[in-house]
Amino acid sequence: MTLDLAHYPLLSLASHPEQLRELSQDQLAEFSDELRQYLLASVSKSSGHFASGLGTVELTVALHYVYDTPFDRLIWDVGHQAYPHKILTGRRDRMTTIRKKNGLHPFPWPPESEYDTFAVGHSSTSISAALGMAIAAEKENLGRKVVAVIGDGAMTAGMAFEAMNHAGDINKDMLVVLNDNEMSISENVGALNSHLARLLTGNFFNSIRDGGKKLLSNVPPIKEFASRAEEHIKGMVVPGTIFEELGFHYIGPIDGHNVSAMVDTLRNMRKRSGPQILHVVTKKGKGYESAEKDPIKFHAVPKFDPKDQKLPASSSTKPTYSKIFGDWLCDMAAEDDKLVAITPAMREGSGMVRFSQEYPDKYIDVAIAEQHSVTLAAGLAREGMNAIVAIYSTFLQRAYDQLIHDVALQNLPILFAIDRAGIVGADGPTHQGAYDLSFLRCVPNMIIMTPSGENECRQMLYTGHKLNQPAAVRYPRGSGYGQPLISDMTEIEIGKALLLRSGKKVAILNFGTLLPFAQQVADDSDYGLVDMRFVKPLDEEMLTQLAGDYDLFVTLEDNALMGGAGSAVGEYISQNQLSVKLLSIGLPDQFIMQGTQEEMYTELGLNAEGIQRKIDEFKV
């Protein structure tokens, strides 16, 4: 499905940045308006990330207009805001396929385009990558420029400041664009700052600035006075002191929706050497009223009618696992005075909105700082608080050392509520929760639970919270299969599996929410079925008993096969010399691309048909 370019006369002239640069600067404002409308039209038909891209239209146009991409390197942080970039770099006609199976990748992806210089999806990596490219560019000596675009949210992560500290120290030629969409900017302030930015990046000012520094460098009293005066003036006029202290030449803030002013500023900055930072202020959701008013709700959207100014209601009547966690958290907070729940900037995604409103004193959002969230929980636990870390599986990877060193080593009673475990769908390989069972299972003191349904998830959260050691409950994105919820909370016996049905020859050992598929196969073929529930510790008594009754164990998990639950069962069989064969079904040793959960289950053989086929092939 492609959009009629007759409605976008200027945009139709530029499917690549080389063509964009043939336009006059006076045409860029109109071009940006058409690009924004095209983005609105395409995302409303395809679904995808929305508000972030609307806010970076003018910035994207200005960067590609001034910089010689792809020779000059442009790195986007996270990549939610890169849809306009994709439209401008040869992928305009495929935008309606974004996030779909075999369609455009949801984030910048080098195999897809030479303009995507670095694969992203997680936050706060852009400055480090840009610095590496800047060092390489200096060695090449071809005049290549490097630009990193990072949002104010991503700047809350320590990695961004580690990179800036290093970049300022070694004084490499690079530009960091700080896209600040939290501040408002009025027209007069925007115009004033745009004028100052053009002035402060011009040759005249910088020759005086640099020459003056050299002249005064050998006069200590004057040098100290000048430095202090500059620091105080900057502190009063612009929020750039911290960046200057890190060794960056700071310009801004300027209006990120004034494309012509940004072009002038970027042209001047492109001529300069050394580390620079340009602070631009944008509005998330710019140009679409509902997205401007509620950018969080419109961050990622399903298909919708742009004329309605609202998103369609969900058709599912079953609660999501995120909601189950959020409701349990509120119930638990009502009876536990020492409960504290922590999120690294994922309040909405982790189902914590209601909790944050009803129990603000028990709620902590640390921003995009996964490492800090885990060690913060460890500090709370050391002082007797009952800490809970609500985190996506793919983001917990970023705090692995803290989990081992600060939590497990001290055997602290922290509950990890791991959302988005397993196949997540359209966000693709950067967000698939494929590895948590594998990387958690090898850590001493960890209890690992895999609920198969909604009520089991609720009871396991309660069980993990009551334990006097680290525990993890991992659950997927989306809704359950309709398991009735019981309001009362009961601790589950640790390491105890449930035999759901007896059968002949084959026993399916299910770990997690693929249970409905396993149930269908077991019922159709008269196999035994066990809800294992715990990956660590395993129900060894159950495994030993089943090994005497069945010829084949089939483990089923929504996790990487290498090191996962199936590996745990295999290790037990080998160590105890049990006379039973083993077939492990799970995620293969490859990165799983985007597609709906159902599509990926089918492709990977994790649905009922795939499970039965693999069992039949194995038995042959």
Solvent accessible surface area in square Angstrom, and as a share of the most:
residue,aa,sasa,rsa
1,M,153,0.68
2,T,88,0.51
3,L,23,0.12
4,D,85,0.44
5,L,49,0.24
6,A,80,0.62
7,H,133,0.59
8,Y,21,0.08
9,P,80,0.50
10,L,17,0.08
11,L,0,0.00
12,S,41,0.27
13,L,107,0.53
14,A,0,0.00
15,S,27,0.17
16,H,74,0.33
17,P,0,0.00
18,E,88,0.39
19,Q,71,0.31
20,L,0,0.00
21,R,64,0.23
22,E,143,0.64
23,L,17,0.09
24,S,56,0.36
25,Q,40,0.18
26,D,136,0.70
27,Q,64,0.28
28,L,0,0.00
29,A,59,0.46
30,E,98,0.44
31,F,0,0.00
32,S,1,0.00
33,D,82,0.43
34,E,19,0.09
35,L,0,0.00
36,R,13,0.05
37,Q,83,0.37
38,Y,3,0.01
39,L,0,0.00
40,L,21,0.10
41,A,21,0.16
42,S,1,0.01
43,V,1,0.00
44,S,5,0.03
45,K,85,0.36
46,S,2,0.01
47,S,28,0.18
48,G,1,0.01
49,H,7,0.03
50,F,0,0.00
51,A,0,0.00
52,S,11,0.07
53,G,0,0.00
54,L,1,0.00
55,G,2,0.02
56,T,1,0.00
57,V,0,0.00
58,E,10,0.05
59,L,0,0.00
60,T,0,0.00
61,V,0,0.00
62,A,0,0.00
63,L,1,0.01
64,H,0,0.00
65,Y,24,0.09
66,V,21,0.12
67,Y,7,0.03
68,D,67,0.35
69,T,4,0.02
70,P,27,0.17
71,F,70,0.29
72,D,1,0.00
73,R,71,0.26
74,L,7,0.03
75,I,2,0.01
76,W,5,0.02
77,D,1,0.01
78,V,20,0.12
79,G,0,0.00
80,H,42,0.19
81,Q,15,0.07
82,A,0,0.00
83,Y,0,0.00
84,P,0,0.00
85,H,0,0.00
86,K,1,0.00
87,I,0,0.00
88,L,0,0.00
89,T,4,0.03
90,G,37,0.36
91,R,12,0.04
92,R,20,0.07
93,D,73,0.38
94,R,109,0.40
95,M,3,0.01
96,T,12,0.07
97,T,42,0.25
98,I,0,0.00
99,R,25,0.09
100,K,77,0.33
101,K,66,0.28
102,N,131,0.67
103,G,14,0.13
104,L,0,0.00
105,H,2,0.01
106,P,0,0.00
107,F,0,0.00
108,P,3,0.02
109,W,56,0.20
110,P,53,0.33
111,P,108,0.68
112,E,47,0.21
113,S,15,0.10
114,E,124,0.55
115,Y,13,0.05
116,D,3,0.02
117,T,28,0.16
118,F,81,0.34
119,A,44,0.34
120,V,7,0.04
121,G,3,0.03
122,H,33,0.15
123,S,11,0.07
124,S,1,0.01
125,T,28,0.16
126,S,0,0.00
127,I,1,0.00
128,S,41,0.26
129,A,15,0.12
130,A,0,0.00
131,L,7,0.04
132,G,41,0.39
133,M,40,0.18
134,A,4,0.03
135,I,50,0.25
136,A,50,0.39
137,A,8,0.06
138,E,104,0.47
139,K,163,0.69
140,E,81,0.36
141,N,130,0.67
142,L,115,0.57
143,G,52,0.50
144,R,33,0.12
145,K,34,0.14
146,V,3,0.02
147,V,2,0.01
148,A,0,0.00
149,V,0,0.00
150,I,0,0.00
151,G,16,0.16
152,D,32,0.17
153,G,34,0.33
154,A,7,0.05
155,M,14,0.06
156,T,67,0.39
157,A,7,0.06
158,G,45,0.43
159,M,74,0.33
160,A,0,0.00
161,F,65,0.27
162,E,120,0.54
163,A,6,0.05
164,M,0,0.00
165,N,88,0.45
166,H,88,0.39
167,A,0,0.00
168,G,15,0.14
169,D,115,0.60
170,I,55,0.28
171,N,100,0.51
172,K,35,0.15
173,D,49,0.26
174,M,2,0.01
175,L,5,0.02
176,V,0,0.00
177,V,0,0.00
178,L,13,0.07
179,N,6,0.03
180,D,10,0.05
181,N,35,0.18
182,E,140,0.63
183,M,91,0.41
184,S,109,0.71
185,I,47,0.24
186,S,61,0.39
187,E,159,0.71
188,N,109,0.56
189,V,67,0.39
190,G,1,0.01
191,A,61,0.47
192,L,102,0.51
193,N,18,0.09
194,S,2,0.01
195,H,93,0.42
196,L,56,0.28
197,A,1,0.01
198,R,81,0.30
199,L,103,0.51
200,L,54,0.27
201,T,2,0.01
202,G,15,0.15
203,N,113,0.58
204,F,160,0.67
205,F,69,0.29
206,N,9,0.04
207,S,71,0.46
208,I,98,0.50
209,R,36,0.13
210,D,52,0.27
211,G,34,0.33
212,G,26,0.25
213,K,105,0.44
214,K,157,0.66
215,L,140,0.70
216,L,52,0.26
217,S,52,0.33
218,N,134,0.69
219,V,56,0.32
220,P,94,0.59
221,P,96,0.61
222,I,82,0.42
223,K,108,0.46
224,E,90,0.40
225,F,144,0.60
226,A,36,0.28
227,S,61,0.40
228,R,140,0.51
229,A,33,0.26
230,E,63,0.28
231,E,76,0.34
232,H,116,0.52
233,I,98,0.50
234,K,33,0.14
235,G,53,0.51
236,M,152,0.68
237,V,97,0.55
238,V,21,0.12
239,P,73,0.46
240,G,0,0.00
241,T,33,0.19
242,I,96,0.49
243,F,14,0.06
244,E,39,0.18
245,E,123,0.55
246,L,36,0.18
247,G,36,0.35
248,F,2,0.01
249,H,16,0.07
250,Y,4,0.02
251,I,2,0.01
252,G,8,0.08
253,P,15,0.09
254,I,0,0.00
255,D,29,0.15
256,G,0,0.00
257,H,37,0.16
258,N,57,0.29
259,V,6,0.03
260,S,44,0.29
261,A,3,0.02
262,M,0,0.00
263,V,0,0.00
264,D,41,0.21
265,T,0,0.00
266,L,0,0.00
267,R,98,0.36
268,N,30,0.15
269,M,1,0.00
270,R,67,0.25
271,K,139,0.59
272,R,42,0.15
273,S,85,0.55
274,G,8,0.08
275,P,6,0.04
276,Q,5,0.02
277,I,0,0.00
278,L,0,0.00
279,H,8,0.03
280,V,0,0.00
281,V,1,0.01
282,T,4,0.02
283,K,95,0.40
284,K,53,0.22
285,G,0,0.00
286,K,68,0.29
287,G,43,0.42
288,Y,7,0.03
289,E,94,0.42
290,S,18,0.11
291,A,0,0.00
292,E,51,0.23
293,K,153,0.65
294,D,57,0.29
295,P,36,0.23
296,I,101,0.51
297,K,110,0.47
298,F,5,0.02
299,H,51,0.23
300,A,41,0.32
301,V,8,0.05
302,P,63,0.39
303,K,117,0.50
304,F,18,0.08
305,D,67,0.35
306,P,41,0.26
307,K,183,0.77
308,D,76,0.40
309,Q,70,0.31
310,K,131,0.55
311,L,30,0.15
312,P,76,0.48
313,A,97,0.75
314,S,97,0.63
315,S,114,0.73
316,S,60,0.39
317,T,135,0.78
318,K,92,0.39
319,P,44,0.28
320,T,54,0.31
321,Y,2,0.01
322,S,15,0.10
323,K,110,0.47
324,I,6,0.03
325,F,0,0.00
326,G,5,0.04
327,D,40,0.21
328,W,0,0.00
329,L,0,0.00
330,C,3,0.02
331,D,52,0.27
332,M,1,0.00
333,A,3,0.02
334,A,73,0.56
335,E,106,0.47
336,D,20,0.10
337,D,128,0.67
338,K,109,0.46
339,L,0,0.00
340,V,11,0.06
341,A,0,0.00
342,I,0,0.00
343,T,0,0.00
344,P,4,0.02
345,A,39,0.30
346,M,49,0.22
347,R,72,0.26
348,E,71,0.32
349,G,18,0.17
350,S,2,0.01
351,G,21,0.20
352,M,0,0.00
353,V,51,0.29
354,R,102,0.37
355,F,0,0.00
356,S,11,0.07
357,Q,125,0.56
358,E,91,0.41
359,Y,47,0.18
360,P,86,0.54
361,D,122,0.63
362,K,23,0.10
363,Y,38,0.14
364,I,55,0.28
365,D,66,0.34
366,V,23,0.13
367,A,31,0.24
368,I,37,0.19
369,A,17,0.13
370,E,12,0.05
371,Q,94,0.42
372,H,94,0.42
373,S,0,0.00
374,V,0,0.00
375,T,56,0.33
376,L,49,0.25
377,A,0,0.00
378,A,4,0.03
379,G,39,0.37
380,L,38,0.19
381,A,9,0.07
382,R,151,0.55
383,E,143,0.64
384,G,37,0.36
385,M,56,0.25
386,N,47,0.24
387,A,1,0.01
388,I,0,0.00
389,V,0,0.00
390,A,1,0.00
391,I,0,0.00
392,Y,15,0.06
393,S,0,0.00
394,T,2,0.01
395,F,25,0.10
396,L,0,0.00
397,Q,62,0.28
398,R,54,0.20
399,A,0,0.00
400,Y,64,0.24
401,D,89,0.46
402,Q,28,0.12
403,L,0,0.00
404,I,67,0.34
405,H,104,0.47
406,D,28,0.14
407,V,0,0.00
408,A,3,0.03
409,L,128,0.64
410,Q,80,0.36
411,N,64,0.33
412,L,9,0.05
413,P,42,0.26
414,I,1,0.00
415,L,2,0.01
416,F,0,0.00
417,A,0,0.00
418,I,0,0.00
419,D,1,0.01
420,R,37,0.13
421,A,2,0.01
422,G,0,0.00
423,I,0,0.00
424,V,5,0.03
425,G,3,0.02
426,A,26,0.20
427,D,17,0.09
428,G,0,0.00
429,P,17,0.11
430,T,30,0.17
431,H,17,0.08
432,Q,5,0.02
433,G,0,0.00
434,A,4,0.03
435,Y,72,0.27
436,D,0,0.00
437,L,1,0.00
438,S,25,0.16
439,F,29,0.12
440,L,0,0.00
441,R,42,0.15
442,C,95,0.57
443,V,3,0.02
444,P,93,0.59
445,N,60,0.31
446,M,2,0.01
447,I,13,0.07
448,I,0,0.00
449,M,0,0.00
450,T,0,0.00
451,P,1,0.00
452,S,1,0.01
453,G,0,0.00
454,E,2,0.01
455,N,22,0.11
456,E,14,0.06
457,C,0,0.00
458,R,18,0.07
459,Q,16,0.07
460,M,0,0.00
461,L,0,0.00
462,Y,27,0.10
463,T,1,0.01
464,G,3,0.03
465,H,20,0.09
466,K,93,0.39
467,L,31,0.16
468,N,124,0.64
469,Q,48,0.21
470,P,0,0.00
471,A,0,0.00
472,A,0,0.00
473,V,0,0.00
474,R,12,0.04
475,Y,4,0.01
476,P,13,0.08
477,R,80,0.29
478,G,27,0.26
479,S,45,0.29
480,G,11,0.11
481,Y,85,0.33
482,G,41,0.40
483,Q,42,0.19
484,P,105,0.66
485,L,87,0.43
486,I,97,0.49
487,S,88,0.57
488,D,104,0.54
489,M,39,0.18
490,T,89,0.52
491,E,97,0.44
492,I,24,0.12
493,E,118,0.53
494,I,60,0.30
495,G,11,0.10
496,K,81,0.34
497,A,2,0.01
498,L,73,0.36
499,L,78,0.39
500,L,75,0.37
501,R,64,0.23
502,S,77,0.50
503,G,23,0.22
504,K,139,0.59
505,K,133,0.56
506,V,2,0.01
507,A,0,0.00
508,I,0,0.00
509,L,0,0.00
510,N,0,0.00
511,F,1,0.00
512,G,4,0.04
513,T,29,0.17
514,L,3,0.02
515,L,12,0.06
516,P,50,0.32
517,F,57,0.24
518,A,0,0.00
519,Q,60,0.27
520,Q,88,0.39
521,V,4,0.02
522,A,0,0.00
523,D,75,0.39
524,D,109,0.57
525,S,39,0.25
526,D,52,0.27
527,Y,12,0.05
528,G,1,0.01
529,L,0,0.00
530,V,0,0.00
531,D,3,0.02
532,M,0,0.00
533,R,21,0.08
534,F,0,0.00
535,V,2,0.01
536,K,53,0.22
537,P,53,0.33
538,L,25,0.12
539,D,9,0.05
540,E,90,0.40
541,E,135,0.61
542,M,23,0.10
543,L,0,0.00
544,T,67,0.39
545,Q,107,0.47
546,L,4,0.02
547,A,10,0.08
548,G,71,0.68
549,D,95,0.49
550,Y,14,0.06
551,D,90,0.46
552,L,7,0.03
553,F,0,0.00
554,V,0,0.00
555,T,0,0.00
556,L,0,0.00
557,E,0,0.00
558,D,5,0.02
559,N,0,0.00
560,A,12,0.09
561,L,54,0.27
562,M,131,0.59
563,G,28,0.27
564,G,0,0.00
565,A,0,0.00
566,G,1,0.01
567,S,34,0.22
568,A,6,0.05
569,V,0,0.00
570,G,21,0.20
571,E,77,0.35
572,Y,26,0.10
573,I,18,0.09
574,S,80,0.52
575,Q,139,0.62
576,N,69,0.35
577,Q,162,0.72
578,L,32,0.16
579,S,108,0.70
580,V,17,0.10
581,K,135,0.57
582,L,50,0.25
583,L,27,0.14
584,S,35,0.23
585,I,1,0.01
586,G,3,0.03
587,L,1,0.01
588,P,46,0.29
589,D,123,0.64
590,Q,105,0.47
591,F,141,0.59
592,I,7,0.04
593,M,75,0.33
594,Q,6,0.03
595,G,1,0.01
596,T,69,0.40
597,Q,36,0.16
598,E,117,0.53
599,E,71,0.32
600,M,4,0.02
601,Y,23,0.09
602,T,82,0.48
603,E,92,0.41
604,L,17,0.08
605,G,0,0.00
606,L,0,0.00
607,N,21,0.11
608,A,6,0.05
609,E,110,0.49
610,G,1,0.01
611,I,0,0.00
612,Q,43,0.19
613,R,113,0.41
614,K,58,0.25
615,I,0,0.00
616,D,64,0.33
617,E,111,0.50
618,F,83,0.35
619,K,109,0.46
620,V,164,0.95
